[in-house]
Amino acid sequence: MRIERLHRRLVGRTWELTLDLLDAQGLAEARTIMRLMSCFAPAPFPIDLLDVDILSSTALFPPMQLADRLDRALEALVSLSLLDVTEVLNSYNGDDEAACLVAHPLVLEANAHWLRDAETRERVAIWRAAVQLLEARDDLIPELPRHRSWWRLLVPHVQTVVSRVPADDAEVLAQALQLGLSVFTHLWFDEKVDEASDLATLLKERSTELNSDHPVRLSIRHRHALAHLDREEAAAEYSDVLAAQLRELGRDHPETLITRHDMATVMEEKGALAEAEAEYRAVLEDRRRVLGPSSPYTLVTHSALAELIRKRGHTEQANREYGNIAHVIANEVDDPSFLPLHNRHQLAHALDDQGRFEEAERDYRAILKELEEDGATNTILYRGLKKCLSENLSKQNKHADALREYEELISVIPPGEPEGVDLLDMYHRHGDLLRYAGEYERAVVEIKKGLNLRVVNADENDSVVLQERHCLSHALESLGQYEEAEAELSSVVAAYSALLGDEAEKTREAMYCLGLLMQSIGRWSEADRLYEVVLAAESAALGADHSDTLVTMFKLTQVRLSSGAITAEVAIETFRKLLSLQTSLCESGSKRIAELRDEIFRLRSKKRRPNA
């Protein structure tokens, strides 16, 4: 230990002699720069923070030609190896590199030792300048994802300043602790909970040197409670802090609003859902007015309110709220990843429900990427999102992509019957995706897996078994195995008819599909009979003018035209009437309208051709 202390003293003396040399060369700024650097951590320090305007406003540097003199002093320090220059990727400018200064820990320690022994006036001036330099980019909001790389550079320096800044200047101490609160915010939103908790402990220790009702100390008490206390203890601390904030800052101050939001969270956790909803609504209204609708804090409260409404069983109202949030994000927010994952998950669902499939796909992929980077691929949330993404892609008719995502999902499901996995549903969904992607043979194999699993513990007329057999018939039909498809589907129709009656939706769907199969292979009389039954059932259940009923009438007319039971003129007239009705019921781009128009055009063209 004695040799180590001697070594440190020799290093310090060596560097002081080097700074004396630079003084003699007219570069007195070099010594002050090193004193300033000793306030920070031995980690890359962004050169952008050496703001000339801030430094010239202090008594530490002569204002004349300061920019030029600083450049010369820095060049000399680098050439003498007191400082090094490095480039750090992913600065706040995006993919650009941030030029940073790095000093050896022993060099910084030697300068810090000098600073501790300096006269009070000079020591206070150095620390005041150091804190002001760290505040130089307070426009880079710590909550926003696009600023995270910048704040990651600042974390070690702010932590060092908070731990070392003297308490003999209360104003500088409060400024340093406020910077610490900003770093806590960055760490918390960046989900670095352990680091944030450690910082909250340090902040609480240093804040005891401020008055008990100082706003910064109140905020630190809140962050410490958030990071460390259990629900009951946190509730008591929030209540005490909130009373002081209301008195010192007022109801609308952003810090007061943070505590009010977390008080609502405590109410929710305790099961007081109505009271929590009322408080979330009040905080949301105040944050919209004070911070604006696109503030991260406003959106956090709005998302918490939407999720609570969903939790209370008001799904439609919750979806409307999530839709409103999605609208704000789409128009005013670059990157919503500051929101909790479960809220972003629900936002993606809301976009799906609104038919905004591409936006929902983007959000699903962004959340999945974060989970993959965190190694959370074997979680219920990850598997659920993979399934949602696959379904979303299917809605966009991206069947190959949907199949690929679903097969990636299957690959991460552990063996056995893991929690949150419905194996029957998995086989069914996989079979459907294979069929949509044109892989019919594999679809048949996968659907049969599900059927074999189900029939072990279920009756042959079980609703899921019948649904699986219905899907199997379509896969067989796609393979050209018409007899097998007919046998499966006929059996399903008979079971549904006996169990539910012909007017039941499941019966109508199966019978209609059997009619389509008969029509596709030219068995007109069977198709005619099936469509007649479906038409009567739909007229009774839905009404004669329902869009589904009109589709069945269209198919029945096609069959009768093909069998020669009616003429082309009669078919065209029927199709025209159906088109008029469907146009009043469906959107202009509807497939049902397009099919009718195409069929009318085809028949008219055929009549015009010679020898037709």
C-alpha positions in Angstrom: 0.0 0.0 0.0 2.9 2.4 0.8 4.5 1.8 -2.6 1.1 2.3 -4.3 0.6 5.7 -2.5 4.1 6.7 -3.4 3.4 5.8 -7.0 0.3 7.9 -7.1 2.1 10.9 -5.6 4.8 10.6 -8.2 2.2 10.4 -11.0 0.5 13.5 -9.6 3.7 15.4 -9.4 4.7 14.4 -12.9 1.4 15.7 -14.4 1.7 18.9 -12.3 5.1 19.5 -13.8 3.6 19.0 -17.3 0.9 21.5 -16.6 3.6 23.9 -15.3 5.3 23.5 -18.6 2.1 24.4 -20.5 1.6 27.4 -18.2 5.1 28.6 -19.3 4.1 28.2 -22.9 1.1 30.5 -22.4 -1.5 27.7 -22.2 -2.8 28.3 -18.7 -6.2 27.0 -19.8 -4.8 23.5 -19.9 -4.6 23.3 -16.1 -8.2 24.5 -15.7 -9.4 22.0 -18.3 -7.8 19.2 -16.3 -9.3 20.5 -13.0 -12.7 20.5 -14.7 -12.2 17.0 -16.1 -11.3 15.7 -12.6 -15.0 16.4 -11.6 -16.1 13.7 -14.1 -15.7 9.9 -14.5 -12.8 8.2 -16.3 -15.1 7.6 -19.2 -15.6 9.1 -22.7 -16.6 12.8 -22.2 -18.3 14.4 -25.2 -16.3 17.3 -26.5 -19.6 19.0 -27.4 -20.1 19.7 -23.7 -17.1 22.0 -23.5 -19.3 24.9 -24.4 -17.3 28.1 -25.0 -20.2 30.4 -24.0 -20.6 28.6 -20.7 -16.9 28.6 -19.9 -16.5 32.3 -20.9 -19.3 33.2 -18.4 -17.3 31.8 -15.5 -14.3 33.5 -13.9 -12.1 30.5 -14.8 -11.1 31.5 -18.3 -10.2 34.9 -19.9 -13.0 35.7 -22.4 -10.6 37.0 -25.1 -10.3 34.5 -28.0 -11.3 31.7 -25.7 -12.4 29.3 -28.5 -9.0 29.4 -30.1 -7.1 29.2 -26.8 -9.2 26.2 -25.7 -8.4 24.4 -29.0 -4.7 25.0 -28.5 -4.8 23.8 -24.9 -6.7 20.7 -25.8 -4.2 19.9 -28.6 -1.4 20.3 -26.2 -3.0 18.0 -23.6 -3.6 15.3 -26.2 -0.1 15.6 -27.6 1.3 15.1 -24.0 -1.0 12.2 -23.4 -2.9 13.8 -20.5 -6.0 13.4 -22.6 -6.9 11.1 -25.4 -9.6 11.5 -28.1 -11.9 8.7 -29.1 -15.0 8.4 -31.2 -18.2 6.9 -29.7 -20.9 5.6 -32.1 -24.6 6.4 -31.8 -24.6 9.9 -30.5 -27.8 11.9 -30.2 -27.3 12.9 -33.9 -28.2 9.3 -34.9 -25.6 7.1 -36.5 -22.9 9.8 -36.3 -19.9 9.5 -34.0 -19.5 11.6 -31.0 -15.9 12.9 -30.4 -15.0 12.3 -26.7 -12.1 13.1 -24.4 -10.7 10.3 -22.1 -8.2 10.8 -19.3 -6.4 8.2 -17.4 -7.9 7.5 -13.9 -4.6 8.4 -12.1 -4.4 11.7 -14.0 -8.0 12.5 -12.9 -7.3 11.4 -9.4 -4.2 13.7 -9.1 -6.3 16.7 -10.3 -9.2 15.8 -8.1 -6.8 15.6 -5.1 -5.6 19.1 -5.9 -9.2 20.4 -6.3 -10.1 19.1 -2.8 -7.3 21.1 -1.3 -8.0 24.3 -3.4 -9.3 27.5 -2.0 -13.1 27.5 -1.5 -13.7 30.2 -4.1 -11.8 28.3 -6.8 -13.2 25.0 -5.9 -16.8 26.3 -6.0 -16.1 27.9 -9.3 -14.8 24.7 -10.8 -17.7 22.6 -9.6 -20.2 25.2 -10.7 -18.7 25.2 -14.2 -18.7 21.4 -14.2 -22.4 21.2 -13.4 -23.2 23.9 -16.0 -21.4 22.0 -18.7 -23.4 18.8 -18.0 -26.6 21.0 -18.2 -25.6 22.3 -21.6 -27.8 19.8 -23.6 -30.9 19.8 -21.4 -32.9 20.1 -24.6 -32.2 16.4 -25.1 -35.1 15.0 -23.2 -34.1 11.8 -21.3 -37.4 10.1 -21.7 -37.2 9.9 -25.5 -35.6 6.9 -27.2 -33.8 8.9 -29.8 -31.8 10.6 -27.0 -30.8 7.5 -25.1 -27.3 7.1 -26.6 -26.5 10.7 -25.5 -27.7 10.1 -22.0 -25.8 6.8 -21.8 -22.6 8.9 -22.3 -23.6 11.2 -19.5 -24.6 8.5 -16.9 -21.1 7.9 -15.4 -20.2 11.6 -15.3 -23.4 12.7 -13.6 -23.1 9.8 -11.1 -19.5 11.0 -10.3 -20.6 14.6 -9.9 -23.5 13.7 -7.6 -21.2 11.6 -5.4 -18.4 14.2 -5.2 -19.9 17.7 -5.5 -19.3 19.6 -2.2 -22.2 20.6 -0.1 -20.9 24.0 0.7 -22.7 25.5 -2.3 -26.4 24.5 -1.9 -27.3 25.9 -5.3 -24.7 23.8 -7.1 -25.6 20.7 -5.1 -29.3 21.2 -6.0 -28.3 21.5 -9.7 -26.2 18.4 -9.6 -29.0 16.4 -7.9 -31.5 17.7 -10.5 -29.1 16.3 -13.2 -29.2 13.1 -11.2 -33.0 13.0 -11.4 -32.7 13.4 -15.2 -30.3 10.4 -15.4 -32.7 8.4 -13.2 -35.4 9.2 -15.7 -33.2 8.1 -18.5 -32.3 4.8 -16.8 -35.9 4.1 -15.7 -37.4 4.7 -19.2 -34.5 2.7 -20.6 -35.5 -0.2 -18.3 -32.2 -0.1 -16.4 -34.0 -0.6 -13.2 -31.1 -1.8 -11.1 -28.9 1.1 -12.1 -31.7 3.5 -11.5 -32.3 2.0 -8.0 -28.7 2.4 -7.1 -28.7 6.0 -8.3 -31.9 6.7 -6.3 -30.0 5.5 -3.1 -27.1 7.9 -3.8 -29.5 10.8 -4.6 -31.4 10.2 -1.3 -28.1 10.2 0.7 -26.9 13.5 -0.9 -30.3 15.2 -0.8 -30.3 15.2 3.0 -28.0 18.2 2.7 -30.9 20.2 1.2 -33.8 21.6 3.2 -36.6 19.1 3.8 -39.1 20.9 1.7 -36.7 21.7 -1.2 -38.5 20.7 -4.5 -35.5 18.6 -5.6 -35.4 16.7 -2.3 -39.1 16.0 -2.6 -38.6 14.6 -6.1 -35.8 12.4 -4.9 -38.0 11.0 -2.2 -40.5 10.1 -4.8 -38.0 8.4 -7.0 -36.5 6.5 -4.1 -40.0 5.2 -3.1 -40.7 4.2 -6.7 -37.5 2.2 -6.9 -37.2 0.7 -3.4 -40.4 0.7 -1.4 -43.2 -1.9 -1.3 -46.8 -0.9 -2.1 -47.8 0.2 1.4 -44.6 2.0 2.2 -44.6 3.7 -1.2 -48.3 4.8 -0.8 -47.4 6.5 2.5 -44.3 8.2 1.1 -46.2 9.4 -2.0 -48.9 10.8 0.2 -46.4 12.7 2.3 -44.5 14.0 -0.7 -47.6 15.0 -2.6 -48.8 17.1 0.4 -45.5 19.0 0.4 -45.5 19.4 -3.4 -49.0 20.7 -3.5 -47.9 23.3 -0.9 -44.5 24.2 -2.4 -45.1 23.7 -6.2 -48.9 23.6 -6.8 -51.2 21.1 -8.3 -50.1 21.5 -11.9 -46.4 21.4 -11.5 -44.9 18.5 -13.6 -43.3 16.9 -10.5 -46.6 17.1 -8.6 -48.3 15.4 -11.6 -45.7 12.6 -11.5 -46.6 11.9 -7.9 -50.3 12.1 -8.5 -50.0 9.6 -11.4 -48.2 7.1 -9.1 -50.8 7.7 -6.4 -53.4 6.5 -8.9 -51.2 3.5 -9.7 -51.2 2.6 -6.0 -55.0 2.8 -5.9 -55.1 0.5 -8.9 -52.8 -2.0 -7.3 -54.9 -2.0 -4.1 -58.0 -2.8 -6.2 -59.7 0.6 -5.9 -60.3 0.7 -9.6 -63.0 3.3 -9.8 -61.0 5.8 -7.6 -57.8 5.0 -9.7 -59.7 5.7 -13.0 -61.0 9.0 -11.7 -57.5 10.1 -10.7 -55.9 8.9 -13.9 -58.6 11.0 -15.8 -57.8 14.0 -13.7 -54.1 13.7 -14.2 -54.5 13.1 -17.9 -56.6 16.3 -18.2 -54.0 18.3 -16.3 -51.0 16.8 -18.2 -52.7 17.5 -21.6 -53.2 21.1 -20.5 -49.7 21.6 -19.0 -47.5 19.4 -21.0 -49.5 18.8 -24.2 -51.1 15.6 -25.6 -47.9 14.2 -27.1 -45.7 14.5 -24.0 -44.3 11.1 -22.9 -45.8 11.7 -19.5 -49.3 12.5 -20.9 -49.1 9.3 -23.1 -48.0 7.2 -20.1 -51.1 8.4 -18.1 -53.4 7.9 -21.1 -52.1 4.4 -21.7 -52.5 3.5 -18.0 -56.1 4.8 -18.1 -56.8 2.8 -21.3 -55.4 -0.4 -19.7 -57.4 0.2 -16.5 -60.6 0.6 -18.5 -59.8 -2.7 -20.2 -59.1 -4.4 -16.9 -62.5 -3.2 -15.7 -64.1 -5.1 -18.6 -65.0 -2.1 -20.8 -63.2 -3.4 -23.8 -64.9 -1.3 -26.4 -64.2 1.9 -24.5 -60.5 0.8 -23.9 -60.0 0.2 -27.6 -61.3 3.7 -28.3 -58.8 5.2 -25.8 -56.0 3.2 -27.4 -57.2 4.3 -30.8 -56.9 8.0 -29.6 -53.4 7.3 -28.3 -52.4 5.7 -31.6 -53.7 8.8 -33.4 -51.5 11.1 -31.3 -48.5 8.9 -31.8 -48.9 8.6 -35.5 -49.1 12.4 -35.9 -46.8 13.8 -33.2 -44.4 11.1 -31.8 -41.4 9.7 -33.6 -40.8 6.6 -31.4 -43.3 5.4 -28.8 -41.0 2.9 -27.2 -40.9 4.9 -23.9 -44.3 3.4 -23.2 -44.4 0.1 -21.2 -44.4 -3.0 -23.3 -47.9 -4.1 -22.3 -49.3 -0.7 -23.3 -47.5 -0.8 -26.6 -48.9 -4.4 -27.1 -52.4 -3.1 -26.6 -51.8 -0.2 -28.9 -50.8 -2.6 -31.7 -54.0 -4.5 -31.1 -56.0 -1.2 -31.4 -54.3 -0.5 -34.7 -55.2 -4.0 -35.9 -58.8 -3.5 -34.8 -59.0 -0.3 -36.8 -57.7 -2.0 -39.9 -54.3 -0.1 -39.8 -52.4 -3.3 -40.4 -49.1 -2.0 -41.6 -48.8 0.3 -38.5 -49.7 -2.6 -36.2 -47.2 -4.8 -38.0 -44.5 -2.2 -37.4 -45.3 -2.0 -33.7 -45.4 -5.8 -33.2 -42.0 -6.1 -34.9 -40.5 -3.3 -32.8 -41.7 -4.9 -29.5 -40.5 -8.4 -30.6 -37.1 -7.0 -31.5 -36.7 -5.5 -28.0 -37.7 -8.8 -26.4 -35.2 -10.7 -28.6 -32.5 -8.3 -27.7 -33.3 -8.9 -24.0 -33.3 -12.7 -24.5 -37.0 -13.0 -23.6 -38.0 -15.3 -26.4 -39.3 -18.0 -24.1 -42.0 -15.9 -22.5 -45.7 -15.9 -22.8 -45.6 -12.2 -24.0 -43.1 -13.0 -26.8 -45.1 -16.0 -28.0 -48.4 -14.1 -27.9 -46.9 -11.2 -29.9 -45.5 -13.7 -32.5 -48.9 -15.1 -32.9 -50.4 -11.6 -33.2 -47.9 -10.7 -35.9 -48.7 -13.9 -37.9 -52.4 -13.1 -37.8 -51.7 -9.5 -38.8 -49.7 -10.6 -41.8 -52.5 -13.0 -42.8 -54.9 -10.1 -42.8 -52.6 -8.3 -45.2 -52.5 -11.5 -47.4 -48.8 -11.9 -46.7 -49.3 -15.6 -46.3 -45.7 -16.7 -46.7 -44.5 -14.1 -44.1 -47.3 -15.2 -41.8 -46.3 -18.8 -42.1 -42.6 -18.0 -41.5 -43.4 -16.0 -38.3 -45.7 -18.8 -37.0 -43.1 -21.5 -37.6 -40.5 -19.3 -35.8 -43.1 -19.2 -32.9 -43.4 -23.0 -32.9 -39.6 -23.3 -32.8 -39.4 -21.4 -29.5 -42.2 -23.4 -27.7 -40.6 -25.7 -25.2 -41.5 -29.4 -25.3 -44.5 -30.8 -23.5 -47.5 -28.6 -22.8 -46.0 -25.3 -21.6 -48.0 -22.6 -19.9 -50.0 -20.4 -22.2 -49.8 -22.7 -25.2 -52.9 -24.3 -26.7 -51.5 -27.2 -28.8 -54.8 -27.8 -30.5 -55.0 -24.2 -31.6 -51.4 -24.3 -32.6 -51.9 -27.2 -35.0 -55.1 -25.7 -36.3 -53.5 -22.3 -37.0 -50.4 -23.9 -38.5 -52.5 -26.0 -40.8 -54.5 -23.0 -42.0 -51.4 -21.0 -42.7 -49.9 -23.9 -44.7 -53.0 -24.1 -46.7 -53.1 -20.3 -47.4 -49.4 -20.5 -48.4 -50.2 -23.3 -50.9 -48.4 -26.1 -48.9 -51.5 -28.4 -49.0 -49.8 -31.7 -48.2 -48.1 -30.3 -45.0 -51.4 -28.6 -44.1 -53.2 -32.0 -44.2 -50.5 -33.5 -41.9 -50.7 -30.7 -39.4 -54.5 -30.6 -39.2 -54.6 -34.3 -38.7 -52.1 -33.9 -35.8 -54.6 -31.6 -34.1 -57.5 -34.0 -34.8 -55.6 -37.0 -33.4 -54.8 -35.0 -30.2 -58.4 -33.9 -29.8 -60.2 -37.2 -30.4 -58.3 -38.8 -27.5 -60.5 -37.0 -25.0 -63.4 -35.8 -27.0 -66.5 -37.1 -28.7 -66.5 -37.2 -32.6 -69.2 -34.5 -32.5 -67.2 -32.2 -30.4 -67.3 -28.6 -31.8 -63.6 -28.3 -32.1 -63.3 -31.8 -33.8 -66.0 -30.7 -36.3 -64.2 -27.4 -37.0 -60.9 -29.3 -37.6 -62.6 -31.7 -40.0 -64.1 -28.8 -41.8 -60.6 -27.3 -42.3 -59.2 -30.7 -43.3 -61.8 -30.9 -46.1 -60.5 -27.7 -47.6 -56.9 -28.9 -47.5 -57.9 -32.2 -49.2 -59.9 -30.3 -51.8 -56.8 -28.1 -52.6 -54.9 -31.3 -53.1 -57.5 -32.5 -55.6 -58.6 -35.3 -53.2 -62.3 -34.5 -53.9 -63.8 -37.7 -52.6 -62.0 -37.5 -49.3 -62.9 -33.8 -49.0 -66.6 -34.6 -49.8 -66.7 -37.4 -47.2 -65.2 -35.2 -44.4 -67.5 -32.2 -45.2 -70.6 -34.2 -45.6 -70.1 -35.8 -42.2 -69.5 -32.4 -40.7 -72.7 -31.0 -42.3 -74.8 -34.0 -41.0 -73.4 -33.6 -37.5 -74.1 -29.9 -37.3 -77.5 -30.3 -38.8 -78.4 -32.9 -36.2 -76.9 -31.0 -33.3 -77.8 -27.4 -34.1 -80.3 -27.4 -36.9 -80.0 -26.0 -40.5 -80.4 -22.4 -39.5 -77.4 -22.4 -37.1 -74.4 -20.5 -38.4 -72.0 -23.4 -38.3 -74.4 -25.6 -40.2 -74.9 -22.9 -42.9 -71.2 -22.3 -43.3 -70.4 -26.1 -43.7 -73.3 -26.7 -46.1 -72.3 -23.6 -48.2 -68.7 -24.9 -48.4 -70.0 -28.4 -49.5 -72.1 -26.6 -52.1 -69.0 -24.8 -53.4 -67.2 -28.2 -53.6 -70.0 -29.7 -55.6 -70.1 -26.7 -57.9 -66.4 -26.8 -58.5 -66.5 -30.4 -59.7 -69.6 -29.9 -61.8 -72.1 -31.9 -59.7 -74.9 -29.4 -60.4 -77.9 -31.1 -58.8 -76.1 -31.7 -55.5 -74.9 -28.1 -55.5 -78.4 -26.8 -56.3 -80.0 -28.8 -53.5 -77.4 -27.6 -50.9 -77.6 -24.0 -51.9 -81.4 -24.2 -51.7 -81.2 -25.4 -48.1 -78.6 -22.7 -47.2 -80.7 -20.0 -48.9 -83.8 -20.9 -46.9 -81.8 -21.1 -43.6 -80.1 -17.7 -44.3 -83.5 -16.1 -45.2 -84.9 -17.3 -41.9 -81.9 -16.4 -39.8 -80.6 -13.3 -41.5 -83.3 -12.0 -43.8 -83.8 -12.3 -47.6 -81.9 -9.0 -48.2 -78.8 -9.8 -46.1 -75.5 -9.7 -47.9 -74.7 -13.4 -47.1 -78.1 -14.5 -48.4 -77.5 -12.6 -51.7 -74.2 -14.3 -52.1 -75.9 -17.7 -51.8 -78.5 -16.6 -54.4 -75.6 -15.6 -56.7 -74.0 -19.1 -56.4 -77.4 -20.8 -56.9 -78.0 -18.8 -60.0 -74.6 -19.7 -61.4 -75.3 -23.4 -60.8 -78.7 -23.3 -62.5 -77.2 -21.5 -65.5 -74.4 -24.1 -65.7 -76.9 -27.0 -65.5 -79.1 -25.4 -68.2 -82.0 -24.9 -65.8 -82.2 -21.1 -66.7 -81.1 -19.0 -69.7 -78.3 -16.5 -69.7 -80.9 -13.7 -70.0 -82.6 -14.8 -66.8 -79.2 -15.1 -65.1 -78.1 -11.6 -66.1 -81.3 -10.1 -64.9 -80.9 -11.9 -61.5 -77.3 -10.8 -61.2 -78.3 -7.2 -61.9 -80.9 -7.2 -59.1 -78.3 -8.8 -56.8 -75.7 -6.2 -57.7 -78.1 -3.4 -57.0 -78.8 -4.8 -53.5 -75.2 -5.6 -52.7 -74.1 -2.1 -53.8 -76.4 -0.6 -51.1 -75.0 -3.0 -48.5 -71.2 -3.3 -49.2 -68.3 -0.9 -49.7 -67.5 0.1 -53.3 -64.4 -2.1 -53.5 -66.1 -5.2 -52.0 -65.2 -8.6 -53.6 -68.9 -9.5 -53.6 -69.7 -6.5 -55.9 -66.7 -7.2 -58.1 -67.7 -10.9 -58.6 -71.2 -9.8 -59.7 -69.9 -7.2 -62.1 -67.4 -9.6 -63.6 -70.1 -12.3 -64.1 -72.5 -9.9 -65.8 -69.7 -8.7 -68.1 -68.7 -12.3 -68.9 -72.2 -13.3 -69.9 -72.8 -10.2 -72.0 -69.5 -10.6 -73.8 -70.4 -14.2 -74.5 -73.7 -13.3 -76.0 -72.1 -10.8 -78.3 -69.5 -13.3 -79.7 -70.6 -15.2 -82.9 -71.6 -18.8 -82.4 -71.6 -18.3 -78.7 
